[in-house]
Amino acid sequence: MAASGKDIYQRFELLVRTPKRRILLDAFLPAPESLPSSVAPQAPPPLPGPETSPEETNLYRPRERDEEPPAEDPRPRPQRRKAAPKKREPARSLQDEIAEFMNRDGAGLAPEGDLSSSISSALDPKPDPEKKD
């Protein structure tokens, strides 16, 4: 490709605007080269910043390798106690577990009366204030 006064973005824009196959409508449109570019030409590099004094330069200079930070005293770490080995229960059969569950005293279960009232109140969204069980 021949070098032109346009940068790569402007050349790409011209390439995109130029159709591969011309149609009848293209005869009524302006030429792609005559349209103003929407891509700004690449700006020159920015100007160098203001000069800094040697004192300011030293502020941003990394520390020399000879300067070691003061070593901190390592803290004594407490010794961890080993966990007591867990007692392994002997393997029980499913029938034994079911029998144990059935023989429980039933302290965690709700009485029959409480269960029916909670179900009836759950099914009736607006309970009657006059109706009491």
KAMO-V264068 format. One record per pair of residues at least 4 apart in sequence whose C-alpha atoms are under 6 Angstrom apart, sorted by the first residue. I is the first residue (numbers start at 1). J is the second residue. Records with the same first field share a line. If there is no record, write none. Layout:
I=J / J
This chain:
6=10
17=32
